[in-house]
Amino acid sequence: MTAPRTVRLTTAQALVRFLSRQYAERDGRRHRLIAATWGIFGHGNVAGIGQALLETGPEPEHGMPFLQGRNEQAMVHAAVGYARHSGRLSTHAVTTSIGPGATNLVTGAALATINRIPVLLLPGDVFAGRPADPVLQQLEVPHAGDVSVNDCLRPVSRYFDRIGRPEALVPAALQAMRVLTDPVATGAVTLALPQDVQAEAHDWPEEFFAERVWPVRRPRPGTAEVEAAAAAVRAARRPLVVAGGGIHHSAAEDALRAFADATGIPVASTQAGKGSLRHDHPADVGAVGHTGTATADDLARAADLVIAAGTRLSDFTTASSTLFQDPGVRFLGLNLDPHDAHKQAALPLVGDARESLDALREAVAGYRVPAAYEESYGKAKAHWETLVDRAFHAPDEDARPTQAQVLGALDALVTDEDVLVNAAGSLPGDLHRLWRARSPRQYHVEYGFSCMGYEIPAAIGVALADPGRPVWALVGDGSYLMNPTELVTAVQEGIPLTVVILDNHGYASIGGLSEAVGGERFGTDYRHRALDTSYTGDPLPVDLAANAASLGMTVIRARTVRDLREALAAARSAGRPTCVYTETETPDTVSGPPPAQAWWDVPVAETATRTSAVRAREEYDRQAAARRRHL
């Protein structure tokens, strides 16, 4: 018997070579699975993965392009932005040293896993050979010698392994690729790499480095499930589709549009599902849930069948289980994940979103909602658009803009090609309610983890995935201060994204929530201390525009609505990393966006001495009484 041919490489060299030859395939199209590796080097990875990246080189075919980051969490966010915009068919790897570099990955890993976005994490780890205890940055656990700080990545990873010997890399790497390409189980995948093992040489079978294609499956739902789902649709008089992120992940937008066209069933969208239909499609009724439109939320309250298509039915979507109020409401769970398909005691339709929608459309051929229902939600949709126009309108071009007017200025400027990236603060609520999504990839709001600081690095990831597309990172001052460092990366790489900083001098979103729950905006304003030691003095003299300029960005200050329109247009055509900075005005009841159309459960103090908290608890008890379990 002829011995298998081998190649002598270090573990790190073998891993990089293996990763450069992995592909995902869906619908007959191949995509390089790991398109590049982000890294910040320290003693835990510089001599292993760092040397391997240098030796492999950046060739696009079988090399490994390298991207230099400034913050480990931000590198994961950039990889997530890239992977989400790539339809989860391609992603990046992220390498760090052991210690603080590795633990900085935890927030990004949690974000990736919660949003079900694939990203590969390669943190260095302590010596497998235990030459000394402790080595630098080693966590000593007296009762468990095999624990390192990387173990904090276990609960936020969909797959975790520590490569204690070179030969252990082969099964671990294959399992990692399986999880990255699994449309249900995907998320953060962590391979912890002891620094001595990274540099250790081994004879690797050549077959390990052969090109390998991982098919991304599109399972069809079972015939009996389709028949039961079709019967439920045919029996419905007031059905509503709630479109979630699974529509985008499955590239099922055309299938959803065909289903809506054929049946007349209105389509509401979650944060992750926004853009599943164009905003001007007759069946698109906008956002649903706590940050939803009056049109969608009123339809949800009256719906007798909710078709939950590719959504996890989170608390924001269900208004903390108070939204769907029809006594006989039923749920149809159209989802690839059986866990999600069965939520709310739903009738399950387990399968790929595109395949399931097509099968359901064929099974209900000839069904259409009552004409009066279509006419009613069409009128409600048109009325909501007048409210959006009012919020976007700026009667005084020389006044400071409100946040909604900033969105209005963008709405008047962008085309189908533009992508808006956001994650936290009050912007996600305004965007969900007000933004007119023109294309499936335009609305990129991360709201599974709602992570402050996601916006700038994720926008870089989007721009890397789709060069030439205008990309906007919309950030409040709180989010900007959390993580501005990747602006340096944008400048270094010449990535022409535009960062729009909306400065309202504090954590305004949580300030508003605090006021609503009796917290009186405690600790949410960016101000000097007053004589009573509270943060109620003058606003802090922080100049975020100057900060962005110091990091290499071209900065345009916009003091008025007129300035803002000119600045946004200039930034869009600048061709280099640009920042538009504006201070926003607090809206009044006329110029502001419509308030929340549904409740959200944020528990209020059950006993308190301050009047604001007592009144807030009374309102909480009133709203919570509407909560129900759908059985």
SELOMAR-516671 format. One record per residue (C-alpha): residue number from 1; residue in three letters; x, y, z. Coordinates in steps of 0.2 Angstrom, whole numbers, plus 5000, padded with zeros to 4 digits. Layout:
BEGIN
  resi  resn    px    py    pz
   NUM   ALA     X     Y     Z
...
//
This chain:
BEGIN
  resi  resn    px    py    pz
     1   MET  5000  5000  5000
     2   THR  5007  5017  4995
     3   ALA  5009  5029  5010
     4   PRO  4998  5045  5008
     5   ARG  5008  5060  5003
     6   THR  5011  5073  5016
     7   VAL  5016  5091  5017
     8   ARG  5027  5097  5032
     9   LEU  5020  5113  5039
    10   THR  5017  5121  5056
    11   THR  4999  5120  5063
    12   ALA  4996  5139  5059
    13   GLN  5003  5137  5041
    14   ALA  4992  5122  5039
    15   LEU  4976  5131  5045
    16   VAL  4979  5146  5034
    17   ARG  4982  5135  5019
    18   PHE  4966  5124  5023
    19   LEU  4955  5140  5025
    20   SER  4961  5147  5008
    21   ARG  4953  5132  4999
    22   GLN  4936  5131  5007
    23   TYR  4920  5136  4997
    24   ALA  4902  5138  5001
    25   GLU  4890  5134  4987
    26   ARG  4871  5138  4985
    27   ASP  4861  5138  4969
    28   GLY  4875  5132  4959
    29   ARG  4886  5147  4964
    30   ARG  4903  5145  4973
    31   HIS  4909  5158  4986
    32   ARG  4926  5158  4994
    33   LEU  4921  5154  5012
    34   ILE  4935  5164  5021
    35   ALA  4939  5179  5010
    36   ALA  4951  5187  5022
    37   THR  4958  5187  5039
    38   TRP  4958  5202  5051
    39   GLY  4972  5202  5064
    40   ILE  4980  5211  5079
    41   PHE  4996  5203  5084
    42   GLY  5004  5199  5101
    43   HIS  5015  5186  5108
    44   GLY  5000  5173  5107
    45   ASN  4999  5173  5088
    46   VAL  5013  5183  5080
    47   ALA  5025  5169  5078
    48   GLY  5011  5157  5073
    49   ILE  4996  5163  5063
    50   GLY  5006  5180  5059
    51   GLN  5020  5170  5051
    52   ALA  5008  5159  5042
    53   LEU  4999  5174  5034
    54   LEU  5015  5181  5029
    55   GLU  5021  5165  5021
    56   THR  5005  5162  5012
    57   GLY  5003  5179  5005
    58   PRO  4988  5188  4999
    59   GLU  4985  5180  4982
    60   PRO  4966  5180  4979
    61   GLU  4965  5162  4973
    62   HIS  4974  5152  4986
    63   GLY  4982  5165  4997
    64   MET  4975  5174  5012
    65   PRO  4972  5193  5011
    66   PHE  4976  5201  5028
    67   LEU  4967  5216  5035
    68   GLN  4974  5226  5050
    69   GLY  4962  5230  5064
    70   ARG  4963  5242  5079
    71   ASN  4951  5234  5091
    72   GLU  4947  5215  5092
    73   GLN  4929  5217  5095
    74   ALA  4928  5229  5080
    75   MET  4936  5216  5069
    76   VAL  4923  5204  5073
    77   HIS  4909  5217  5069
    78   ALA  4918  5220  5052
    79   ALA  4918  5202  5048
    80   VAL  4899  5201  5053
    81   GLY  4895  5216  5042
    82   TYR  4904  5207  5027
    83   ALA  4896  5191  5030
    84   ARG  4878  5198  5032
    85   HIS  4880  5208  5016
    86   SER  4887  5193  5007
    87   GLY  4871  5183  5011
    88   ARG  4881  5172  5024
    89   LEU  4890  5163  5010
    90   SER  4907  5171  5013
    91   THR  4915  5178  5029
    92   HIS  4931  5183  5037
    93   ALA  4942  5175  5050
    94   VAL  4949  5185  5065
    95   THR  4965  5182  5074
    96   THR  4971  5189  5091
    97   SER  4984  5185  5104
    98   ILE  4979  5177  5121
    99   GLY  4973  5188  5135
   100   PRO  4964  5204  5132
   101   GLY  4965  5202  5113
   102   ALA  4955  5186  5115
   103   THR  4943  5192  5128
   104   ASN  4939  5207  5117
   105   LEU  4931  5195  5105
   106   VAL  4917  5190  5117
   107   THR  4905  5204  5113
   108   GLY  4908  5202  5094
   109   ALA  4906  5183  5095
   110   ALA  4889  5186  5105
   111   LEU  4883  5198  5092
   112   ALA  4887  5185  5078
   113   THR  4879  5170  5086
   114   ILE  4863  5180  5091
   115   ASN  4861  5186  5074
   116   ARG  4866  5169  5066
   117   ILE  4880  5177  5056
   118   PRO  4895  5166  5052
   119   VAL  4912  5172  5058
   120   LEU  4928  5162  5062
   121   LEU  4938  5167  5078
   122   LEU  4956  5161  5080
   123   PRO  4962  5167  5097
   124   GLY  4979  5162  5103
   125   ASP  4979  5152  5119
   126   VAL  4992  5148  5133
   127   PHE  5005  5135  5130
   128   ALA  4999  5117  5128
   129   GLY  5016  5111  5134
   130   ARG  5015  5120  5151
   131   PRO  5033  5126  5151
   132   ALA  5029  5137  5165
   133   ASP  5014  5143  5175
   134   PRO  5009  5156  5174
   135   VAL  5015  5163  5157
   136   LEU  5011  5181  5152
   137   GLN  4992  5184  5152
   138   GLN  4988  5166  5158
   139   LEU  4972  5164  5170
   140   GLU  4977  5152  5183
   141   VAL  4963  5141  5190
   142   PRO  4970  5130  5204
   143   HIS  4956  5117  5202
   144   ALA  4956  5116  5183
   145   GLY  4972  5117  5173
   146   ASP  4964  5116  5156
   147   VAL  4955  5133  5158
   148   SER  4960  5149  5149
   149   VAL  4952  5165  5147
   150   ASN  4946  5159  5130
   151   ASP  4934  5148  5139
   152   CYS  4923  5164  5141
   153   LEU  4920  5162  5122
   154   ARG  4912  5145  5124
   155   PRO  4894  5151  5128
   156   VAL  4894  5164  5114
   157   SER  4901  5152  5100
   158   ARG  4891  5139  5090
   159   TYR  4907  5128  5089
   160   PHE  4922  5129  5101
   161   ASP  4938  5118  5101
   162   ARG  4955  5120  5108
   163   ILE  4969  5113  5097
   164   GLY  4980  5105  5109
   165   ARG  4990  5094  5097
   166   PRO  4993  5098  5078
   167   GLU  4983  5082  5072
   168   ALA  4968  5088  5081
   169   LEU  4966  5102  5069
   170   VAL  4960  5091  5055
   171   PRO  4943  5086  5063
   172   ALA  4941  5103  5072
   173   ALA  4944  5113  5055
   174   LEU  4931  5102  5046
   175   GLN  4918  5104  5060
   176   ALA  4921  5123  5060
   177   MET  4917  5124  5041
   178   ARG  4902  5113  5044
   179   VAL  4895  5125  5057
   180   LEU  4899  5141  5047
   181   THR  4889  5135  5032
   182   ASP  4875  5128  5042
   183   PRO  4860  5140  5039
   184   VAL  4852  5135  5056
   185   ALA  4867  5132  5067
   186   THR  4879  5146  5061
   187   GLY  4886  5160  5071
   188   ALA  4903  5162  5079
   189   VAL  4915  5148  5078
   190   THR  4931  5148  5089
   191   LEU  4947  5138  5087
   192   ALA  4958  5142  5101
   193   LEU  4976  5140  5096
   194   PRO  4989  5137  5110
   195   GLN  5004  5147  5104
   196   ASP  5017  5133  5105
   197   VAL  5005  5122  5095
   198   GLN  5003  5135  5082
   199   ALA  5022  5135  5078
   200   GLU  5024  5116  5079
   201   ALA  5028  5107  5063
   202   HIS  5018  5091  5058
   203   ASP  5016  5080  5042
   204   TRP  4999  5084  5035
   205   PRO  4990  5073  5022
   206   GLU  4989  5082  5006
   207   GLU  4970  5078  5005
   208   PHE  4968  5091  5019
   209   PHE  4972  5105  5007
   210   ALA  4961  5100  4993
   211   GLU  4948  5112  4988
   212   ARG  4932  5108  4997
   213   VAL  4915  5114  4993
   214   TRP  4902  5115  5007
   215   PRO  4884  5115  5000
   216   VAL  4872  5127  5009
   217   ARG  4856  5117  5009
   218   ARG  4838  5122  5004
   219   PRO  4827  5109  5012
   220   ARG  4809  5109  5006
   221   PRO  4795  5107  5019
   222   GLY  4786  5091  5020
   223   THR  4770  5088  5010
   224   ALA  4759  5086  5025
   225   GLU  4765  5102  5033
   226   VAL  4762  5112  5017
   227   GLU  4744  5105  5016
   228   ALA  4741  5110  5034
   229   ALA  4748  5127  5031
   230   ALA  4738  5130  5015
   231   ALA  4722  5125  5024
   232   ALA  4726  5138  5038
   233   VAL  4729  5151  5025
   234   ARG  4713  5147  5015
   235   ALA  4703  5148  5032
   236   ALA  4710  5166  5036
   237   ARG  4701  5182  5033
   238   ARG  4714  5194  5040
   239   PRO  4731  5185  5038
   240   LEU  4747  5194  5040
   241   VAL  4765  5189  5035
   242   VAL  4778  5194  5048
   243   ALA  4795  5194  5037
   244   GLY  4811  5191  5047
   245   GLY  4829  5190  5043
   246   GLY  4827  5173  5036
   247   ILE  4820  5180  5021
   248   HIS  4836  5189  5017
   249   HIS  4847  5175  5023
   250   SER  4838  5163  5011
   251   ALA  4837  5176  4997
   252   ALA  4818  5173  4997
   253   GLU  4813  5191  4993
   254   ASP  4807  5187  4975
   255   ALA  4797  5172  4983
   256   LEU  4789  5183  4996
   257   ARG  4784  5196  4983
   258   ALA  4776  5183  4972
   259   PHE  4767  5176  4987
   260   ALA  4760  5193  4992
   261   ASP  4756  5197  4974
   262   ALA  4746  5181  4972
   263   THR  4737  5182  4989
   264   GLY  4736  5200  4993
   265   ILE  4741  5196  5011
   266   PRO  4750  5211  5019
   267   VAL  4768  5210  5024
   268   ALA  4775  5218  5040
   269   SER  4794  5217  5043
   270   THR  4805  5214  5059
   271   GLN  4821  5224  5060
   272   ALA  4831  5210  5052
   273   GLY  4817  5208  5039
   274   LYS  4815  5226  5033
   275   GLY  4817  5227  5015
   276   SER  4810  5210  5011
   277   LEU  4798  5220  5000
   278   ARG  4801  5237  4993
   279   HIS  4793  5251  5003
   280   ASP  4782  5255  4989
   281   HIS  4775  5238  4986
   282   PRO  4756  5238  4989
   283   ALA  4757  5224  5001
   284   ASP  4772  5231  5012
   285   VAL  4764  5239  5027
   286   GLY  4781  5243  5036
   287   ALA  4788  5238  5052
   288   VAL  4780  5228  5066
   289   GLY  4781  5228  5084
   290   HIS  4786  5240  5097
   291   THR  4796  5251  5084
   292   GLY  4782  5247  5071
   293   THR  4770  5257  5060
   294   ALA  4752  5260  5066
   295   THR  4747  5251  5050
   296   ALA  4757  5235  5053
   297   ASP  4753  5235  5072
   298   ASP  4734  5238  5069
   299   LEU  4734  5223  5057
   300   ALA  4744  5213  5069
   301   ARG  4731  5216  5083
   302   ALA  4717  5210  5072
   303   ALA  4725  5196  5062
   304   ASP  4717  5179  5063
   305   LEU  4733  5171  5056
   306   VAL  4751  5177  5058
   307   ILE  4763  5169  5045
   308   ALA  4779  5171  5054
   309   ALA  4792  5169  5040
   310   GLY  4810  5168  5045
   311   THR  4808  5177  5061
   312   ARG  4812  5172  5079
   313   LEU  4797  5182  5085
   314   SER  4807  5192  5098
   315   ASP  4800  5203  5111
   316   PHE  4801  5219  5101
   317   THR  4792  5210  5087
   318   THR  4778  5203  5098
   319   ALA  4777  5219  5109
   320   SER  4782  5208  5123
   321   SER  4767  5196  5119
   322   THR  4754  5210  5119
   323   LEU  4752  5213  5100
   324   PHE  4742  5199  5093
   325   GLN  4726  5201  5101
   326   ASP  4713  5192  5091
   327   PRO  4705  5179  5102
   328   GLY  4707  5165  5089
   329   VAL  4723  5170  5082
   330   ARG  4734  5156  5075
   331   PHE  4752  5156  5070
   332   LEU  4761  5148  5055
   333   GLY  4779  5146  5059
   334   LEU  4788  5146  5042
   335   ASN  4806  5143  5047
   336   LEU  4822  5133  5043
   337   ASP  4825  5131  5062
   338   PRO  4812  5119  5070
   339   HIS  4814  5128  5087
   340   ASP  4808  5145  5079
   341   ALA  4795  5136  5068
   342   HIS  4786  5130  5084
   343   LYS  4786  5147  5094
   344   GLN  4769  5153  5099
   345   ALA  4762  5135  5097
   346   ALA  4763  5138  5079
   347   LEU  4758  5126  5065
   348   PRO  4776  5122  5059
   349   LEU  4782  5124  5041
   350   VAL  4800  5119  5042
   351   GLY  4811  5122  5027
   352   ASP  4820  5135  5018
   353   ALA  4811  5152  5016
   354   ARG  4811  5152  4997
   355   GLU  4806  5134  4995
   356   SER  4793  5136  5008
   357   LEU  4785  5151  5001
   358   ASP  4785  5144  4984
   359   ALA  4777  5128  4990
   360   LEU  4764  5138  5000
   361   ARG  4760  5149  4985
   362   GLU  4757  5134  4974
   363   ALA  4746  5126  4987
   364   VAL  4734  5141  4990
   365   ALA  4732  5145  4972
   366   GLY  4716  5154  4969
   367   TYR  4715  5161  4987
   368   ARG  4715  5180  4989
   369   VAL  4711  5190  5005
   370   PRO  4694  5199  5004
   371   ALA  4695  5215  4994
   372   ALA  4689  5226  5008
   373   TYR  4704  5220  5018
   374   GLU  4716  5225  5004
   375   GLU  4707  5242  5003
   376   SER  4708  5245  5021
   377   TYR  4727  5242  5024
   378   GLY  4731  5251  5008
   379   LYS  4722  5267  5015
   380   ALA  4731  5264  5031
   381   LYS  4748  5263  5023
   382   ALA  4745  5279  5013
   383   HIS  4740  5288  5029
   384   TRP  4756  5282  5037
   385   GLU  4766  5289  5023
   386   THR  4759  5306  5026
   387   LEU  4766  5305  5044
   388   VAL  4783  5300  5038
   389   ASP  4783  5314  5026
   390   ARG  4779  5326  5040
   391   ALA  4793  5319  5051
   392   PHE  4805  5321  5037
   393   HIS  4800  5338  5032
   394   ALA  4810  5353  5039
   395   PRO  4800  5369  5038
   396   ASP  4815  5380  5043
   397   GLU  4830  5376  5032
   398   ASP  4841  5386  5044
   399   ALA  4836  5377  5059
   400   ARG  4846  5363  5068
   401   PRO  4839  5346  5061
   402   THR  4830  5334  5071
   403   GLN  4835  5315  5070
   404   ALA  4820  5312  5059
   405   GLN  4825  5326  5047
   406   VAL  4842  5319  5045
   407   LEU  4834  5303  5039
   408   GLY  4823  5313  5028
   409   ALA  4838  5322  5020
   410   LEU  4846  5304  5017
   411   ASP  4829  5298  5010
   412   ALA  4829  5312  4997
   413   LEU  4847  5308  4992
   414   VAL  4850  5289  4992
   415   THR  4846  5277  4978
   416   ASP  4843  5258  4978
   417   GLU  4862  5256  4978
   418   ASP  4865  5264  4995
   419   VAL  4867  5254  5012
   420   LEU  4863  5261  5029
   421   VAL  4871  5253  5044
   422   ASN  4865  5256  5062
   423   ALA  4864  5246  5078
   424   ALA  4860  5256  5094
   425   GLY  4852  5271  5102
   426   SER  4836  5279  5096
   427   LEU  4840  5277  5078
   428   PRO  4835  5259  5076
   429   GLY  4817  5264  5081
   430   ASP  4816  5279  5070
   431   LEU  4824  5269  5055
   432   HIS  4812  5254  5058
   433   ARG  4797  5265  5058
   434   LEU  4801  5278  5045
   435   TRP  4814  5272  5033
   436   ARG  4809  5268  5015
   437   ALA  4819  5253  5010
   438   ARG  4822  5252  4992
   439   SER  4832  5236  4990
   440   PRO  4835  5220  5000
   441   ARG  4852  5225  5006
   442   GLN  4849  5243  5009
   443   TYR  4843  5242  5027
   444   HIS  4858  5235  5038
   445   VAL  4852  5237  5056
   446   GLU  4860  5225  5069
   447   TYR  4846  5223  5082
   448   GLY  4848  5206  5088
   449   PHE  4862  5212  5100
   450   SER  4859  5230  5097
   451   CYS  4878  5233  5100
   452   MET  4884  5251  5102
   453   GLY  4900  5253  5091
   454   TYR  4895  5240  5078
   455   GLU  4891  5253  5065
   456   ILE  4908  5259  5059
   457   PRO  4917  5243  5058
   458   ALA  4902  5234  5050
   459   ALA  4901  5248  5037
   460   ILE  4919  5244  5033
   461   GLY  4914  5225  5031
   462   VAL  4899  5230  5019
   463   ALA  4911  5241  5009
   464   LEU  4923  5227  5007
   465   ALA  4910  5214  5002
   466   ASP  4903  5226  4989
   467   PRO  4916  5238  4983
   468   GLY  4908  5254  4974
   469   ARG  4892  5253  4984
   470   PRO  4889  5269  4994
   471   VAL  4889  5264  5012
   472   TRP  4883  5275  5027
   473   ALA  4887  5272  5045
   474   LEU  4874  5281  5056
   475   VAL  4880  5284  5074
   476   GLY  4874  5293  5089
   477   ASP  4887  5301  5100
   478   GLY  4886  5288  5112
   479   SER  4889  5274  5100
   480   TYR  4903  5284  5092
   481   LEU  4913  5286  5108
   482   MET  4911  5267  5111
   483   ASN  4921  5262  5095
   484   PRO  4928  5275  5083
   485   THR  4945  5267  5081
   486   GLU  4941  5258  5064
   487   LEU  4940  5275  5056
   488   VAL  4959  5273  5055
   489   THR  4957  5256  5045
   490   ALA  4945  5265  5033
   491   VAL  4958  5278  5030
   492   GLN  4972  5266  5028
   493   GLU  4962  5255  5016
   494   GLY  4954  5270  5007
   495   ILE  4937  5264  5010
   496   PRO  4925  5277  5004
   497   LEU  4912  5275  5018
   498   THR  4902  5290  5025
   499   VAL  4900  5291  5044
   500   VAL  4886  5302  5050
   501   ILE  4887  5307  5068
   502   LEU  4871  5313  5076
   503   ASP  4876  5322  5092
   504   ASN  4863  5324  5105
   505   HIS  4875  5325  5120
   506   GLY  4871  5309  5129
   507   TYR  4863  5292  5129
   508   ALA  4846  5300  5123
   509   SER  4838  5284  5119
   510   ILE  4840  5277  5136
   511   GLY  4836  5294  5143
   512   GLY  4819  5293  5135
   513   LEU  4816  5275  5141
   514   SER  4822  5280  5158
   515   GLU  4810  5294  5159
   516   ALA  4796  5283  5153
   517   VAL  4799  5270  5167
   518   GLY  4802  5283  5181
   519   GLY  4820  5284  5180
   520   GLU  4820  5303  5177
   521   ARG  4834  5302  5164
   522   PHE  4847  5298  5178
   523   GLY  4864  5296  5172
   524   THR  4861  5298  5153
   525   ASP  4866  5315  5149
   526   TYR  4884  5320  5144
   527   ARG  4886  5335  5156
   528   HIS  4897  5342  5169
   529   ARG  4892  5339  5187
   530   ALA  4881  5352  5195
   531   LEU  4883  5358  5213
   532   ASP  4872  5344  5219
   533   THR  4884  5332  5211
   534   SER  4871  5327  5198
   535   TYR  4875  5327  5179
   536   THR  4865  5342  5176
   537   GLY  4878  5355  5172
   538   ASP  4884  5362  5156
   539   PRO  4886  5350  5141
   540   LEU  4903  5343  5140
   541   PRO  4915  5352  5127
   542   VAL  4918  5336  5117
   543   ASP  4921  5339  5099
   544   LEU  4918  5323  5090
   545   ALA  4921  5331  5073
   546   ALA  4938  5336  5078
   547   ASN  4941  5318  5084
   548   ALA  4936  5310  5068
   549   ALA  4947  5323  5058
   550   SER  4962  5318  5070
   551   LEU  4960  5300  5064
   552   GLY  4962  5305  5046
   553   MET  4944  5307  5040
   554   THR  4938  5321  5029
   555   VAL  4925  5330  5040
   556   ILE  4910  5341  5035
   557   ARG  4901  5350  5049
   558   ALA  4882  5353  5046
   559   ARG  4874  5366  5058
   560   THR  4858  5368  5049
   561   VAL  4846  5357  5038
   562   ARG  4852  5366  5023
   563   ASP  4870  5363  5028
   564   LEU  4866  5345  5031
   565   ARG  4858  5342  5013
   566   GLU  4874  5349  5005
   567   ALA  4886  5339  5017
   568   LEU  4877  5323  5013
   569   ALA  4878  5325  4995
   570   ALA  4896  5330  4995
   571   ALA  4900  5315  5006
   572   ARG  4892  5303  4995
   573   SER  4902  5309  4980
   574   ALA  4918  5311  4989
   575   GLY  4926  5295  4985
   576   ARG  4936  5294  5001
   577   PRO  4932  5291  5020
   578   THR  4921  5306  5025
   579   CYS  4912  5311  5041
   580   VAL  4897  5322  5042
   581   TYR  4894  5329  5059
   582   THR  4878  5337  5065
   583   GLU  4870  5342  5082
   584   THR  4852  5336  5082
   585   GLU  4837  5346  5089
   586   THR  4825  5337  5101
   587   PRO  4809  5335  5091
   588   ASP  4792  5342  5097
   589   THR  4776  5334  5095
   590   VAL  4774  5341  5077
   591   SER  4791  5338  5069
   592   GLY  4795  5322  5078
   593   PRO  4792  5304  5072
   594   PRO  4776  5296  5078
   595   PRO  4777  5288  5095
   596   ALA  4779  5269  5098
   597   GLN  4763  5260  5092
   598   ALA  4765  5245  5103
   599   TRP  4772  5241  5121
   600   TRP  4789  5234  5126
   601   ASP  4791  5226  5143
   602   VAL  4804  5235  5154
   603   PRO  4800  5231  5172
   604   VAL  4797  5246  5183
   605   ALA  4800  5247  5201
   606   GLU  4786  5239  5211
   607   THR  4788  5251  5225
   608   ALA  4795  5268  5226
   609   THR  4794  5285  5234
   610   ARG  4797  5296  5219
   611   THR  4781  5301  5210
   612   SER  4788  5297  5193
   613   ALA  4791  5279  5197
   614   VAL  4774  5277  5205
   615   ARG  4765  5283  5190
   616   ALA  4776  5273  5178
   617   ARG  4772  5257  5188
   618   GLU  4753  5261  5186
   619   GLU  4756  5262  5167
   620   TYR  4766  5246  5167
   621   ASP  4753  5236  5176
   622   ARG  4740  5242  5164
   623   GLN  4750  5237  5149
   624   ALA  4756  5220  5156
   625   ALA  4738  5215  5159
   626   ALA  4737  5213  5140
   627   ARG  4750  5200  5139
   628   ARG  4745  5183  5134
   629   ARG  4752  5166  5129
   630   HIS  4747  5159  5113
   631   LEU  4743  5140  5116
//
